[in-house]
Structure formats: C-alpha cells, structure tokens
C-alpha cells in the first residue's frame, strides 16, 4: 500500500517511577505546564500530560508504573532551542534540578547538550545549525566559549567534512525524494 500522507511526530510518553518528581523536573527545567492529569481508563496508571505550547495539548506524557528495578529504555528525549545561550540556560536549570551526566556534543548540523534526568532517561537539548554533514558526526561542545567562537569552529569543521553542504540544499533534496502522492 502506498503511503499517501506523511505523519508528523507529535509527542512522546515515558513510564516513570515517581510521577510527581518527574513532573517537577520537566516543568522546572523546560517550562512545560501540566495540561491534564488523571488515571487511565484502559490501563490503571497515573498520567500527567505536559506541554510548552498552546497549540499542542501535550508534548510529553508521564505515566506511572515503571518498577524501581527497571532501567530506562529511552534512547533520548530531545528538545529544540533557538540560541546557544538557551543551551547554557537549560544546562544550569537541569543541573540545579538534579540532572547528571551533563555533556556537550557538536554534531555539525546541531549543537547539543545531553544529560540524565532524575530517573536516568537521556535528554538532549539542541540548536540547529545552517549546515549539513553526514551523521553520526560529533566532537565535544564547550559552552564556555563565546557564541562567535562556537559558530566559527562549527562552520570550519563542517566545511572540512567531505559531505558538507548547506542544510537548505539537503532539505531541498529531501523534499525532491519524497514519493509522489497518489502515484
């Protein structure tokens, strides 16, 4: 069967051990707000729905029921920001809220910080760059450097990669490669 629509990723859900502590973490670090909460009808877990925008009822759903002895199976939960200083601000708030394993990574196409939330789930906060390089690609990101130094370093490393091109070119080629609807 031909796919005639392109579903857009909307939100994600995570089973947690302590739903109230995790709700505090994500509201404090990311400014998300609880939009609804209650017990599920079809499966008996508490649910907290969180969003940071009025056009999406929820972007994150926290669900109780993760046993204490079960490690996280989350590869990463990713949040997007628009400025390098936002990465610094989130880093500080996350550390204040109990995040661990903080590290920075420059992927060329994005500047990212990664950390473990208070239950060990990996969280990424990233900023897109105007450049494309094939992934995986990365080297340590030092947010103590100035914005200007980080942009110059990132552009230089991207241009040195044989797969470098402006992200607009990559996006144009991606759009051209989409299957034609109804064909």
TORTOR-423184 format. One record per residue (C-alpha): residue number from 1; residue in three letters; x, y, z. Coordinates in nm, 2 decimals. Layout:
N
[NUM,'ALA',[X,Y,Z]]
...
//
This chain:
183
[1,'UNK',[0.00,0.00,0.00]]
[2,'UNK',[0.13,0.34,-0.10]]
[3,'UNK',[0.17,0.59,0.18]]
[4,'UNK',[-0.03,0.90,0.08]]
[5,'UNK',[0.03,1.11,0.39]]
[6,'UNK',[0.33,1.19,0.60]]
[7,'UNK',[0.25,1.16,0.97]]
[8,'UNK',[0.43,1.42,1.18]]
[9,'UNK',[0.59,1.32,1.51]]
[10,'UNK',[0.38,1.50,1.78]]
[11,'UNK',[0.46,1.38,2.13]]
[12,'UNK',[0.62,1.11,2.34]]
[13,'UNK',[0.54,0.92,2.66]]
[14,'UNK',[0.76,0.78,2.93]]
[15,'UNK',[0.69,0.54,3.21]]
[16,'UNK',[0.83,0.68,3.53]]
[17,'UNK',[0.89,0.57,3.89]]
[18,'UNK',[0.79,0.89,4.07]]
[19,'UNK',[0.54,1.08,3.85]]
[20,'UNK',[0.53,1.39,4.08]]
[21,'UNK',[0.91,1.43,4.10]]
[22,'UNK',[0.94,1.38,3.72]]
[23,'UNK',[0.66,1.63,3.66]]
[24,'UNK',[0.85,1.89,3.88]]
[25,'UNK',[1.17,1.82,3.68]]
[26,'UNK',[1.02,1.87,3.34]]
[27,'UNK',[0.82,2.18,3.45]]
[28,'UNK',[1.12,2.34,3.62]]
[29,'UNK',[1.38,2.26,3.35]]
[30,'UNK',[1.18,2.31,3.04]]
[31,'UNK',[0.89,2.53,3.15]]
[32,'UNK',[0.64,2.27,3.05]]
[33,'UNK',[0.29,2.30,3.21]]
[34,'UNK',[0.06,2.03,3.32]]
[35,'UNK',[-0.24,2.04,3.09]]
[36,'UNK',[-0.43,1.74,3.23]]
[37,'UNK',[-0.38,1.46,3.47]]
[38,'UNK',[-0.56,1.15,3.59]]
[39,'UNK',[-0.58,0.78,3.59]]
[40,'UNK',[-0.61,0.59,3.26]]
[41,'UNK',[-0.93,0.41,3.19]]
[42,'UNK',[-0.79,0.12,2.99]]
[43,'UNK',[-0.48,0.07,3.19]]
[44,'UNK',[-0.45,0.17,3.56]]
[45,'UNK',[-0.16,0.42,3.57]]
[46,'UNK',[-0.15,0.78,3.66]]
[47,'UNK',[-0.09,1.01,3.36]]
[48,'UNK',[0.04,1.36,3.35]]
[49,'UNK',[0.01,1.55,3.02]]
[50,'UNK',[0.26,1.83,2.97]]
[51,'UNK',[0.30,2.10,2.71]]
[52,'UNK',[0.50,2.41,2.64]]
[53,'UNK',[0.28,2.55,2.37]]
[54,'UNK',[-0.09,2.63,2.35]]
[55,'UNK',[-0.12,2.46,2.01]]
[56,'UNK',[-0.04,2.11,2.14]]
[57,'UNK',[-0.24,1.97,2.43]]
[58,'UNK',[0.06,1.76,2.53]]
[59,'UNK',[0.42,1.71,2.40]]
[60,'UNK',[0.52,1.48,2.69]]
[61,'UNK',[0.31,1.22,2.88]]
[62,'UNK',[0.45,1.09,3.20]]
[63,'UNK',[0.29,0.75,3.31]]
[64,'UNK',[0.34,0.59,3.65]]
[65,'UNK',[0.42,0.23,3.67]]
[66,'UNK',[0.79,0.19,3.60]]
[67,'UNK',[0.92,-0.05,3.86]]
[68,'UNK',[1.22,0.07,4.07]]
[69,'UNK',[1.45,-0.21,3.94]]
[70,'UNK',[1.37,-0.14,3.57]]
[71,'UNK',[1.64,0.08,3.40]]
[72,'UNK',[1.54,0.34,3.14]]
[73,'UNK',[1.50,0.21,2.78]]
[74,'UNK',[1.48,0.57,2.65]]
[75,'UNK',[1.75,0.64,2.39]]
[76,'UNK',[1.69,1.01,2.42]]
[77,'UNK',[1.42,1.27,2.47]]
[78,'UNK',[1.50,1.57,2.25]]
[79,'UNK',[1.41,1.94,2.29]]
[80,'UNK',[1.49,2.21,2.05]]
[81,'UNK',[1.61,2.57,2.13]]
[82,'UNK',[1.69,2.86,1.91]]
[83,'UNK',[2.00,3.02,2.06]]
[84,'UNK',[2.33,2.89,2.21]]
[85,'UNK',[2.26,3.08,2.53]]
[86,'UNK',[1.94,2.88,2.57]]
[87,'UNK',[2.17,2.57,2.58]]
[88,'UNK',[2.36,2.73,2.87]]
[89,'UNK',[2.04,2.83,3.05]]
[90,'UNK',[1.89,2.48,3.02]]
[91,'UNK',[2.22,2.32,3.13]]
[92,'UNK',[2.21,2.54,3.45]]
[93,'UNK',[1.85,2.47,3.53]]
[94,'UNK',[1.89,2.09,3.46]]
[95,'UNK',[2.19,2.07,3.70]]
[96,'UNK',[2.00,2.27,3.96]]
[97,'UNK',[1.71,2.03,3.93]]
[98,'UNK',[1.93,1.72,3.98]]
[99,'UNK',[2.03,1.62,3.63]]
[100,'UNK',[2.35,1.42,3.60]]
[101,'UNK',[2.60,1.31,3.33]]
[102,'UNK',[2.60,1.65,3.16]]
[103,'UNK',[2.79,1.67,2.84]]
[104,'UNK',[2.80,1.88,2.52]]
[105,'UNK',[2.84,1.75,2.17]]
[106,'UNK',[2.88,1.94,1.84]]
[107,'UNK',[2.72,1.73,1.56]]
[108,'UNK',[2.79,1.99,1.29]]
[109,'UNK',[2.42,2.01,1.20]]
[110,'UNK',[2.33,2.07,1.56]]
[111,'UNK',[2.49,2.19,1.89]]
[112,'UNK',[2.36,1.96,2.17]]
[113,'UNK',[2.38,1.91,2.54]]
[114,'UNK',[2.29,1.57,2.68]]
[115,'UNK',[2.21,1.47,3.04]]
[116,'UNK',[2.03,1.21,3.25]]
[117,'UNK',[1.71,1.33,3.41]]
[118,'UNK',[1.64,1.23,3.77]]
[119,'UNK',[1.53,0.88,3.67]]
[120,'UNK',[1.82,0.82,3.43]]
[121,'UNK',[1.65,0.89,3.10]]
[122,'UNK',[1.88,1.06,2.85]]
[123,'UNK',[1.77,1.41,2.75]]
[124,'UNK',[1.91,1.61,2.45]]
[125,'UNK',[1.86,1.98,2.41]]
[126,'UNK',[1.98,2.10,2.07]]
[127,'UNK',[2.02,2.40,1.84]]
[128,'UNK',[2.01,2.35,1.46]]
[129,'UNK',[2.29,2.50,1.25]]
[130,'UNK',[2.27,2.61,0.89]]
[131,'UNK',[2.50,2.33,0.78]]
[132,'UNK',[2.46,1.96,0.69]]
[133,'UNK',[2.72,1.69,0.74]]
[134,'UNK',[2.65,1.32,0.73]]
[135,'UNK',[2.57,1.17,1.07]]
[136,'UNK',[2.69,1.04,1.30]]
[137,'UNK',[2.93,1.33,1.34]]
[138,'UNK',[3.05,1.48,1.66]]
[139,'UNK',[3.31,1.62,1.88]]
[140,'UNK',[3.29,1.78,2.23]]
[141,'UNK',[3.10,2.11,2.26]]
[142,'UNK',[3.25,2.36,2.51]]
[143,'UNK',[2.97,2.61,2.60]]
[144,'UNK',[3.23,2.82,2.79]]
[145,'UNK',[3.34,2.95,2.45]]
[146,'UNK',[3.18,3.26,2.31]]
[147,'UNK',[2.89,3.22,2.06]]
[148,'UNK',[3.12,3.36,1.79]]
[149,'UNK',[3.39,3.11,1.86]]
[150,'UNK',[3.15,2.82,1.86]]
[151,'UNK',[2.99,2.93,1.53]]
[152,'UNK',[3.33,2.97,1.36]]
[153,'UNK',[3.46,2.64,1.49]]
[154,'UNK',[3.14,2.46,1.38]]
[155,'UNK',[3.14,2.60,1.03]]
[156,'UNK',[3.51,2.52,0.99]]
[157,'UNK',[3.47,2.16,1.10]]
[158,'UNK',[3.16,2.12,0.88]]
[159,'UNK',[3.33,2.26,0.57]]
[160,'UNK',[3.62,2.02,0.63]]
[161,'UNK',[3.38,1.72,0.61]]
[162,'UNK',[3.36,1.58,0.26]]
[163,'UNK',[2.98,1.55,0.29]]
[164,'UNK',[2.93,1.92,0.38]]
[165,'UNK',[2.66,2.13,0.23]]
[166,'UNK',[2.42,2.40,0.34]]
[167,'UNK',[2.12,2.24,0.52]]
[168,'UNK',[1.89,2.42,0.27]]
[169,'UNK',[2.04,2.21,-0.01]]
[170,'UNK',[1.99,1.89,0.20]]
[171,'UNK',[1.63,1.99,0.27]]
[172,'UNK',[1.56,2.06,-0.10]]
[173,'UNK',[1.70,1.72,-0.20]]
[174,'UNK',[1.49,1.55,0.08]]
[175,'UNK',[1.18,1.72,-0.05]]
[176,'UNK',[1.25,1.61,-0.41]]
[177,'UNK',[1.30,1.25,-0.29]]
[178,'UNK',[0.95,1.22,-0.14]]
[179,'UNK',[0.72,0.97,-0.31]]
[180,'UNK',[0.46,1.14,-0.53]]
[181,'UNK',[0.12,1.13,-0.36]]
[182,'UNK',[-0.14,0.91,-0.54]]
[183,'UNK',[0.12,0.77,-0.78]]
//
